[in-house]
């Protein structure tokens, strides 16, 4: 049942379609907090069942949901947790996504699953590379939206460390073939080593990501960190992480990548909102939720930026795009996001505090394909 891959757009649309008695649970869930994660999910489902019972749900409905909950809690996915879980349950079905993203604990009960945070996980870039570099050796890593950081296989014969890369028995030894010793000699050896590693890294990641969308994190101490940065061509975003990487584990490397990726995605989202603002004079920007909803249903939203951490409850008319606010309904922002995906648009879920553009109202901003009719 547990899934470790992100849903496709088609699957997101399916998850976002209406169904009876839909329960959505997001939970922070790591191996180190296994018991807390299970308690969080079980408690959320207990609250959901009580809510449905108070709303007139019968015994059969309650029994079916408890059976689905039991199956979720017994799933093999609990043996391999990452950082978060997304759980979707109805009396007829249950699905669980194990994700490396840091999601917020959340519960929703209604006629739709709340896919807002799952869209965030799928839409916010989570792919990156990392280089751990020291005089004693180096490794190239990759992290994705579905997997923790893991080592990449690269062709790097002859440059396992400084001594091997520079054909020396030791970097600090007194006898070298060309009398390179002392501080200047060591510096030249390190520069040669950094250059050879850089060549291999660039070849490997450019072949894997020719558009240079994924950033490269460099875990190293000076002077190697400074040397590597000076070699970089600047096409790909490079994030320097100072300090010796020799004792870092894969989990520690992955955690730092996720932390920094949040800042990178925030900067990129800000840049997108600023670009959207350029269309104000042409009538190609909507910031009122009512206008955005109508535009989404009409297929008029090119890019949607919205706060995925808040629930704006109500109903969306699938024919007209009219919005009705109602406390006992589903999250409108998630539903609008599904409509945008369905009509070929781009969605960028953010936390409100991540955007500082003057055009941002803290909830939603959309770039339109054509001006709204008056």
C-alpha beads as a LAMMPS data file, in Angstrom:
LAMMPS data file: protein, C-alpha beads

374 atoms
373 bonds

1 atom types
1 bond types

-500.0 500.0 xlo xhi
-500.0 500.0 ylo yhi
-500.0 500.0 zlo zhi

Masses

1 110.0

Atoms # bond

1 1 1 0.000 0.000 0.000
2 1 1 2.727 2.484 0.976
3 1 1 4.125 4.476 -1.905
4 1 1 7.538 6.096 -2.024
5 1 1 7.120 7.849 -5.356
6 1 1 5.304 11.148 -5.810
7 1 1 1.944 11.041 -7.595
8 1 1 1.745 11.992 -11.246
9 1 1 -0.473 14.880 -12.340
10 1 1 -3.085 12.329 -13.432
11 1 1 -3.009 10.711 -9.990
12 1 1 -3.280 14.092 -8.273
13 1 1 -6.368 14.822 -10.354
14 1 1 -7.843 11.480 -9.350
15 1 1 -7.100 12.123 -5.681
16 1 1 -8.695 15.555 -6.063
17 1 1 -11.961 14.207 -7.474
18 1 1 -15.106 14.096 -5.271
19 1 1 -15.822 11.054 -3.121
20 1 1 -17.969 10.322 -0.076
21 1 1 -16.464 10.503 3.424
22 1 1 -12.938 11.446 2.374
23 1 1 -10.403 11.629 5.225
24 1 1 -7.020 13.269 4.708
25 1 1 -4.208 12.989 7.252
26 1 1 -0.767 14.544 6.958
27 1 1 1.705 13.614 9.670
28 1 1 5.343 14.258 10.425
29 1 1 6.825 10.772 10.561
30 1 1 10.461 9.790 10.899
31 1 1 12.065 6.548 12.019
32 1 1 13.330 8.311 15.145
33 1 1 9.738 9.247 16.098
34 1 1 8.010 6.071 14.979
35 1 1 5.656 5.778 17.969
36 1 1 4.686 9.463 17.852
37 1 1 3.907 9.216 14.128
38 1 1 1.642 6.196 14.632
39 1 1 -0.121 7.927 17.505
40 1 1 -0.607 11.058 15.383
41 1 1 -2.221 9.105 12.532
42 1 1 -4.390 6.964 14.815
43 1 1 -5.567 10.001 16.828
44 1 1 -6.381 11.898 13.637
45 1 1 -8.472 8.982 12.344
46 1 1 -10.281 8.702 15.698
47 1 1 -11.207 12.402 15.456
48 1 1 -12.340 11.947 11.848
49 1 1 -14.574 9.017 12.776
50 1 1 -16.107 10.963 15.666
51 1 1 -16.787 13.879 13.336
52 1 1 -18.550 11.625 10.821
53 1 1 -20.510 9.906 13.605
54 1 1 -21.689 13.272 14.937
55 1 1 -22.686 14.197 11.393
56 1 1 -24.990 11.196 11.126
57 1 1 -22.601 8.459 10.029
58 1 1 -23.827 4.934 10.729
59 1 1 -22.093 1.932 12.291
60 1 1 -21.160 0.425 8.921
61 1 1 -19.326 3.609 7.927
62 1 1 -17.444 3.698 11.217
63 1 1 -16.474 0.030 10.944
64 1 1 -15.215 0.461 7.388
65 1 1 -13.045 3.445 8.332
66 1 1 -11.613 1.637 11.347
67 1 1 -10.785 -1.326 9.135
68 1 1 -8.954 0.990 6.700
69 1 1 -7.131 2.617 9.590
70 1 1 -6.000 -0.759 10.914
71 1 1 -4.661 -1.675 7.468
72 1 1 -2.752 1.615 7.234
73 1 1 -1.209 1.147 10.681
74 1 1 -0.158 -2.406 9.779
75 1 1 1.401 -1.412 6.465
76 1 1 5.032 -2.302 5.724
77 1 1 5.681 1.369 4.966
78 1 1 6.082 2.039 8.684
79 1 1 9.339 0.062 8.561
80 1 1 10.887 2.595 6.183
81 1 1 9.796 6.078 7.169
82 1 1 11.335 9.247 5.803
83 1 1 10.084 12.607 7.153
84 1 1 6.307 12.766 6.532
85 1 1 3.231 10.752 5.624
86 1 1 0.220 11.635 3.497
87 1 1 -2.735 9.323 4.183
88 1 1 -5.986 9.262 2.174
89 1 1 -8.852 7.082 3.386
90 1 1 -12.478 6.451 2.462
91 1 1 -14.644 3.483 3.498
92 1 1 -13.686 1.840 0.182
93 1 1 -9.988 2.698 -0.195
94 1 1 -6.806 3.720 1.565
95 1 1 -3.493 5.053 0.325
96 1 1 -0.326 6.205 2.076
97 1 1 2.602 8.203 0.677
98 1 1 5.952 8.142 2.504
99 1 1 7.694 11.435 1.744
100 1 1 11.079 13.058 2.495
101 1 1 9.435 16.489 2.672
102 1 1 8.733 18.263 5.953
103 1 1 4.924 18.519 5.907
104 1 1 2.580 19.913 8.557
105 1 1 0.298 17.730 10.719
106 1 1 -3.212 18.139 9.329
107 1 1 -6.628 16.480 9.289
108 1 1 -9.543 17.105 6.922
109 1 1 -12.860 15.310 6.592
110 1 1 -15.151 16.115 3.666
111 1 1 -16.231 15.248 0.145
112 1 1 -12.721 15.708 -1.292
113 1 1 -9.231 14.731 -0.220
114 1 1 -7.091 17.739 0.641
115 1 1 -4.178 17.376 -1.785
116 1 1 -2.656 20.762 -0.932
117 1 1 0.423 19.511 0.902
118 1 1 0.877 16.618 -1.509
119 1 1 0.841 19.109 -4.390
120 1 1 3.497 21.045 -2.458
121 1 1 5.640 17.918 -2.255
122 1 1 5.207 17.209 -5.959
123 1 1 5.476 20.796 -7.219
124 1 1 8.300 22.174 -5.054
125 1 1 11.616 20.984 -6.520
126 1 1 13.271 18.489 -4.186
127 1 1 16.002 17.208 -6.493
128 1 1 19.577 18.212 -5.739
129 1 1 23.166 17.029 -5.841
130 1 1 25.722 17.104 -3.053
131 1 1 29.494 16.803 -3.060
132 1 1 31.313 15.832 0.119
133 1 1 34.923 16.832 -0.411
134 1 1 37.967 16.514 1.823
135 1 1 41.651 15.723 1.366
136 1 1 40.909 12.155 2.430
137 1 1 38.276 11.501 -0.240
138 1 1 35.069 12.648 -1.877
139 1 1 31.623 11.397 -2.850
140 1 1 28.876 12.654 -5.140
141 1 1 25.305 12.351 -3.865
142 1 1 21.813 12.893 -5.209
143 1 1 18.552 13.570 -3.395
144 1 1 15.052 13.548 -4.850
145 1 1 11.466 14.182 -3.917
146 1 1 11.034 10.487 -3.145
147 1 1 14.413 9.296 -1.884
148 1 1 16.867 10.377 0.792
149 1 1 20.343 11.385 -0.351
150 1 1 22.334 8.470 -1.757
151 1 1 25.697 8.137 -3.437
152 1 1 25.940 8.394 -7.218
153 1 1 28.144 6.067 -9.201
154 1 1 30.698 8.046 -11.220
155 1 1 33.749 7.243 -13.305
156 1 1 36.525 8.581 -11.082
157 1 1 39.452 6.191 -11.265
158 1 1 42.655 7.656 -9.942
159 1 1 41.262 10.540 -7.888
160 1 1 40.084 8.899 -4.707
161 1 1 41.882 11.463 -2.544
162 1 1 44.561 14.152 -2.821
163 1 1 47.490 11.745 -2.878
164 1 1 45.944 9.536 -5.567
165 1 1 44.779 12.482 -7.678
166 1 1 48.248 14.057 -7.665
167 1 1 50.293 10.843 -7.914
168 1 1 51.836 11.317 -4.462
169 1 1 52.233 8.733 -1.766
170 1 1 51.153 11.394 0.719
171 1 1 50.283 15.063 0.581
172 1 1 52.471 16.007 3.544
173 1 1 55.440 13.776 2.734
174 1 1 58.849 15.422 2.339
175 1 1 59.886 13.528 -0.782
176 1 1 57.873 14.333 -3.934
177 1 1 58.699 13.721 -7.546
178 1 1 58.838 17.442 -8.329
179 1 1 59.791 18.725 -4.868
180 1 1 56.351 20.103 -4.105
181 1 1 56.268 20.421 -0.362
182 1 1 55.522 22.973 2.342
183 1 1 52.488 25.272 2.300
184 1 1 52.793 26.281 -1.359
185 1 1 53.301 22.705 -2.467
186 1 1 50.318 21.494 -0.483
187 1 1 48.164 24.283 -1.901
188 1 1 49.073 23.339 -5.472
189 1 1 48.307 19.696 -4.776
190 1 1 44.927 20.584 -3.301
191 1 1 44.128 22.821 -6.288
192 1 1 44.978 19.996 -8.682
193 1 1 42.813 17.594 -6.686
194 1 1 39.890 20.050 -6.574
195 1 1 40.156 20.638 -10.324
196 1 1 40.102 16.931 -11.145
197 1 1 37.132 16.309 -8.837
198 1 1 35.320 19.309 -10.328
199 1 1 35.763 17.959 -13.860
200 1 1 34.267 14.595 -12.909
201 1 1 31.378 16.141 -10.962
202 1 1 30.451 18.566 -13.756
203 1 1 30.515 15.787 -16.344
204 1 1 28.294 13.540 -14.225
205 1 1 25.635 16.025 -13.155
206 1 1 25.486 17.920 -16.466
207 1 1 24.731 14.629 -18.203
208 1 1 22.017 13.884 -15.622
209 1 1 20.566 17.419 -15.502
210 1 1 21.616 19.369 -18.634
211 1 1 19.258 22.273 -17.863
212 1 1 21.089 22.850 -14.545
213 1 1 17.811 23.129 -12.601
214 1 1 19.065 21.167 -9.601
215 1 1 21.452 22.900 -7.203
216 1 1 24.756 21.437 -6.080
217 1 1 25.593 21.432 -2.370
218 1 1 29.304 21.354 -1.594
219 1 1 30.179 20.066 1.875
220 1 1 33.838 20.943 2.482
221 1 1 36.220 22.884 4.672
222 1 1 38.548 25.615 3.482
223 1 1 40.779 25.797 1.584
224 1 1 39.128 23.064 -0.535
225 1 1 35.695 24.699 -0.331
226 1 1 37.039 28.028 -1.573
227 1 1 39.070 26.318 -4.304
228 1 1 36.055 24.418 -5.582
229 1 1 33.871 27.520 -5.615
230 1 1 36.505 29.370 -7.655
231 1 1 36.466 26.576 -10.225
232 1 1 32.684 26.580 -10.638
233 1 1 31.351 28.033 -13.886
234 1 1 28.252 29.512 -12.292
235 1 1 25.658 27.818 -14.563
236 1 1 24.281 25.712 -11.727
237 1 1 23.340 27.130 -8.334
238 1 1 26.033 26.151 -5.828
239 1 1 25.350 26.055 -2.091
240 1 1 28.443 26.004 0.114
241 1 1 28.193 24.060 3.374
242 1 1 31.373 24.779 5.395
243 1 1 32.917 22.194 7.680
244 1 1 34.570 18.804 7.440
245 1 1 32.260 16.276 5.752
246 1 1 34.215 13.150 6.679
247 1 1 31.911 12.032 9.504
248 1 1 28.591 13.057 7.921
249 1 1 25.960 10.371 7.428
250 1 1 23.521 10.177 4.525
251 1 1 20.715 11.271 6.855
252 1 1 22.662 14.362 7.966
253 1 1 23.507 15.270 4.377
254 1 1 19.883 14.850 3.330
255 1 1 18.597 16.956 6.238
256 1 1 20.868 19.871 5.308
257 1 1 19.828 19.606 1.661
258 1 1 16.102 19.749 2.574
259 1 1 16.698 22.715 4.860
260 1 1 18.504 24.697 2.185
261 1 1 16.112 23.630 -0.591
262 1 1 13.297 25.329 1.295
263 1 1 15.183 28.629 1.024
264 1 1 16.012 28.039 -2.643
265 1 1 12.394 27.248 -3.496
266 1 1 11.280 30.307 -1.542
267 1 1 13.595 32.567 -3.556
268 1 1 12.413 31.013 -6.806
269 1 1 8.768 31.408 -5.802
270 1 1 9.398 35.061 -4.960
271 1 1 10.958 35.600 -8.363
272 1 1 7.909 34.017 -9.993
273 1 1 5.506 36.273 -8.084
274 1 1 7.539 39.346 -9.055
275 1 1 7.356 38.235 -12.676
276 1 1 3.605 37.713 -12.349
277 1 1 3.321 41.288 -11.058
278 1 1 4.620 42.560 -14.400
279 1 1 1.249 41.592 -15.898
280 1 1 -0.887 43.807 -13.655
281 1 1 -1.161 46.624 -16.194
282 1 1 -2.306 44.141 -18.838
283 1 1 -5.008 42.663 -16.631
284 1 1 -3.201 39.335 -16.416
285 1 1 -3.085 39.083 -12.626
286 1 1 -5.772 37.912 -10.179
287 1 1 -5.403 38.050 -6.401
288 1 1 -9.011 37.751 -5.260
289 1 1 -9.972 34.141 -4.548
290 1 1 -13.335 34.518 -6.309
291 1 1 -11.642 35.753 -9.483
292 1 1 -8.951 33.088 -9.282
293 1 1 -11.555 30.336 -8.870
294 1 1 -13.545 31.438 -11.911
295 1 1 -10.386 31.758 -13.965
296 1 1 -9.209 28.285 -12.906
297 1 1 -12.453 26.574 -13.920
298 1 1 -12.348 28.440 -17.252
299 1 1 -8.809 27.181 -17.909
300 1 1 -7.465 30.726 -17.669
301 1 1 -4.775 30.265 -14.986
302 1 1 -1.246 29.907 -16.277
303 1 1 0.476 29.966 -12.850
304 1 1 -1.059 29.685 -9.397
305 1 1 0.833 30.646 -6.230
306 1 1 -1.052 29.881 -3.015
307 1 1 -0.553 29.293 0.705
308 1 1 -0.856 25.550 1.208
309 1 1 -0.792 25.785 5.008
310 1 1 -4.239 27.355 5.445
311 1 1 -7.680 25.956 4.727
312 1 1 -10.224 28.205 3.064
313 1 1 -13.322 26.047 3.405
314 1 1 -16.163 26.104 0.928
315 1 1 -17.458 24.701 -2.346
316 1 1 -16.436 25.369 -5.922
317 1 1 -19.010 25.196 -8.723
318 1 1 -17.390 23.050 -11.400
319 1 1 -19.414 24.716 -14.149
320 1 1 -19.180 28.407 -13.307
321 1 1 -16.298 28.599 -10.863
322 1 1 -18.511 30.342 -8.311
323 1 1 -17.338 30.025 -4.698
324 1 1 -19.521 29.360 -1.666
325 1 1 -17.863 29.541 1.742
326 1 1 -18.896 26.838 4.221
327 1 1 -17.172 25.604 7.369
328 1 1 -18.304 22.009 6.812
329 1 1 -16.850 21.660 3.316
330 1 1 -13.412 21.157 1.687
331 1 1 -10.328 23.320 1.138
332 1 1 -10.970 25.613 -1.808
333 1 1 -7.303 26.371 -2.473
334 1 1 -6.480 22.692 -2.964
335 1 1 -9.479 22.233 -5.217
336 1 1 -8.500 25.265 -7.309
337 1 1 -4.948 23.909 -7.569
338 1 1 -6.303 20.657 -8.993
339 1 1 -8.290 22.621 -11.576
340 1 1 -5.161 24.518 -12.609
341 1 1 -3.250 21.265 -13.046
342 1 1 -6.144 19.778 -14.977
343 1 1 -6.060 22.653 -17.471
344 1 1 -2.301 22.553 -17.981
345 1 1 -1.285 25.297 -15.551
346 1 1 1.565 25.424 -13.064
347 1 1 1.005 25.451 -9.307
348 1 1 3.447 26.740 -6.680
349 1 1 2.308 25.978 -3.115
350 1 1 4.112 28.195 -0.578
351 1 1 4.027 29.242 3.035
352 1 1 2.690 32.793 3.249
353 1 1 5.841 34.042 4.969
354 1 1 8.014 32.858 2.079
355 1 1 6.693 35.532 -0.294
356 1 1 7.584 39.193 0.207
357 1 1 6.363 40.687 -3.084
358 1 1 4.072 43.721 -2.817
359 1 1 1.460 41.938 -4.930
360 1 1 1.219 39.001 -2.519
361 1 1 -1.874 39.094 -0.281
362 1 1 -0.851 36.145 1.855
363 1 1 -3.279 33.692 0.268
364 1 1 -3.266 33.478 -3.517
365 1 1 -1.913 35.107 -6.671
366 1 1 -2.459 33.924 -10.232
367 1 1 -1.041 34.768 -13.627
368 1 1 -3.804 34.610 -16.216
369 1 1 -3.624 33.556 -19.827
370 1 1 -5.980 36.354 -20.849
371 1 1 -7.731 39.205 -18.991
372 1 1 -10.846 38.504 -16.964
373 1 1 -14.079 39.561 -18.635
374 1 1 -15.935 42.339 -16.876

Bonds

1 1 1 2
2 1 2 3
3 1 3 4
4 1 4 5
5 1 5 6
6 1 6 7
7 1 7 8
8 1 8 9
9 1 9 10
10 1 10 11
11 1 11 12
12 1 12 13
13 1 13 14
14 1 14 15
15 1 15 16
16 1 16 17
17 1 17 18
18 1 18 19
19 1 19 20
20 1 20 21
21 1 21 22
22 1 22 23
23 1 23 24
24 1 24 25
25 1 25 26
26 1 26 27
27 1 27 28
28 1 28 29
29 1 29 30
30 1 30 31
31 1 31 32
32 1 32 33
33 1 33 34
34 1 34 35
35 1 35 36
36 1 36 37
37 1 37 38
38 1 38 39
39 1 39 40
40 1 40 41
41 1 41 42
42 1 42 43
43 1 43 44
44 1 44 45
45 1 45 46
46 1 46 47
47 1 47 48
48 1 48 49
49 1 49 50
50 1 50 51
51 1 51 52
52 1 52 53
53 1 53 54
54 1 54 55
55 1 55 56
56 1 56 57
57 1 57 58
58 1 58 59
59 1 59 60
60 1 60 61
61 1 61 62
62 1 62 63
63 1 63 64
64 1 64 65
65 1 65 66
66 1 66 67
67 1 67 68
68 1 68 69
69 1 69 70
70 1 70 71
71 1 71 72
72 1 72 73
73 1 73 74
74 1 74 75
75 1 75 76
76 1 76 77
77 1 77 78
78 1 78 79
79 1 79 80
80 1 80 81
81 1 81 82
82 1 82 83
83 1 83 84
84 1 84 85
85 1 85 86
86 1 86 87
87 1 87 88
88 1 88 89
89 1 89 90
90 1 90 91
91 1 91 92
92 1 92 93
93 1 93 94
94 1 94 95
95 1 95 96
96 1 96 97
97 1 97 98
98 1 98 99
99 1 99 100
100 1 100 101
101 1 101 102
102 1 102 103
103 1 103 104
104 1 104 105
105 1 105 106
106 1 106 107
107 1 107 108
108 1 108 109
109 1 109 110
110 1 110 111
111 1 111 112
112 1 112 113
113 1 113 114
114 1 114 115
115 1 115 116
116 1 116 117
117 1 117 118
118 1 118 119
119 1 119 120
120 1 120 121
121 1 121 122
122 1 122 123
123 1 123 124
124 1 124 125
125 1 125 126
126 1 126 127
127 1 127 128
128 1 128 129
129 1 129 130
130 1 130 131
131 1 131 132
132 1 132 133
133 1 133 134
134 1 134 135
135 1 135 136
136 1 136 137
137 1 137 138
138 1 138 139
139 1 139 140
140 1 140 141
141 1 141 142
142 1 142 143
143 1 143 144
144 1 144 145
145 1 145 146
146 1 146 147
147 1 147 148
148 1 148 149
149 1 149 150
150 1 150 151
151 1 151 152
152 1 152 153
153 1 153 154
154 1 154 155
155 1 155 156
156 1 156 157
157 1 157 158
158 1 158 159
159 1 159 160
160 1 160 161
161 1 161 162
162 1 162 163
163 1 163 164
164 1 164 165
165 1 165 166
166 1 166 167
167 1 167 168
168 1 168 169
169 1 169 170
170 1 170 171
171 1 171 172
172 1 172 173
173 1 173 174
174 1 174 175
175 1 175 176
176 1 176 177
177 1 177 178
178 1 178 179
179 1 179 180
180 1 180 181
181 1 181 182
182 1 182 183
183 1 183 184
184 1 184 185
185 1 185 186
186 1 186 187
187 1 187 188
188 1 188 189
189 1 189 190
190 1 190 191
191 1 191 192
192 1 192 193
193 1 193 194
194 1 194 195
195 1 195 196
196 1 196 197
197 1 197 198
198 1 198 199
199 1 199 200
200 1 200 201
201 1 201 202
202 1 202 203
203 1 203 204
204 1 204 205
205 1 205 206
206 1 206 207
207 1 207 208
208 1 208 209
209 1 209 210
210 1 210 211
211 1 211 212
212 1 212 213
213 1 213 214
214 1 214 215
215 1 215 216
216 1 216 217
217 1 217 218
218 1 218 219
219 1 219 220
220 1 220 221
221 1 221 222
222 1 222 223
223 1 223 224
224 1 224 225
225 1 225 226
226 1 226 227
227 1 227 228
228 1 228 229
229 1 229 230
230 1 230 231
231 1 231 232
232 1 232 233
233 1 233 234
234 1 234 235
235 1 235 236
236 1 236 237
237 1 237 238
238 1 238 239
239 1 239 240
240 1 240 241
241 1 241 242
242 1 242 243
243 1 243 244
244 1 244 245
245 1 245 246
246 1 246 247
247 1 247 248
248 1 248 249
249 1 249 250
250 1 250 251
251 1 251 252
252 1 252 253
253 1 253 254
254 1 254 255
255 1 255 256
256 1 256 257
257 1 257 258
258 1 258 259
259 1 259 260
260 1 260 261
261 1 261 262
262 1 262 263
263 1 263 264
264 1 264 265
265 1 265 266
266 1 266 267
267 1 267 268
268 1 268 269
269 1 269 270
270 1 270 271
271 1 271 272
272 1 272 273
273 1 273 274
274 1 274 275
275 1 275 276
276 1 276 277
277 1 277 278
278 1 278 279
279 1 279 280
280 1 280 281
281 1 281 282
282 1 282 283
283 1 283 284
284 1 284 285
285 1 285 286
286 1 286 287
287 1 287 288
288 1 288 289
289 1 289 290
290 1 290 291
291 1 291 292
292 1 292 293
293 1 293 294
294 1 294 295
295 1 295 296
296 1 296 297
297 1 297 298
298 1 298 299
299 1 299 300
300 1 300 301
301 1 301 302
302 1 302 303
303 1 303 304
304 1 304 305
305 1 305 306
306 1 306 307
307 1 307 308
308 1 308 309
309 1 309 310
310 1 310 311
311 1 311 312
312 1 312 313
313 1 313 314
314 1 314 315
315 1 315 316
316 1 316 317
317 1 317 318
318 1 318 319
319 1 319 320
320 1 320 321
321 1 321 322
322 1 322 323
323 1 323 324
324 1 324 325
325 1 325 326
326 1 326 327
327 1 327 328
328 1 328 329
329 1 329 330
330 1 330 331
331 1 331 332
332 1 332 333
333 1 333 334
334 1 334 335
335 1 335 336
336 1 336 337
337 1 337 338
338 1 338 339
339 1 339 340
340 1 340 341
341 1 341 342
342 1 342 343
343 1 343 344
344 1 344 345
345 1 345 346
346 1 346 347
347 1 347 348
348 1 348 349
349 1 349 350
350 1 350 351
351 1 351 352
352 1 352 353
353 1 353 354
354 1 354 355
355 1 355 356
356 1 356 357
357 1 357 358
358 1 358 359
359 1 359 360
360 1 360 361
361 1 361 362
362 1 362 363
363 1 363 364
364 1 364 365
365 1 365 366
366 1 366 367
367 1 367 368
368 1 368 369
369 1 369 370
370 1 370 371
371 1 371 372
372 1 372 373
373 1 373 374
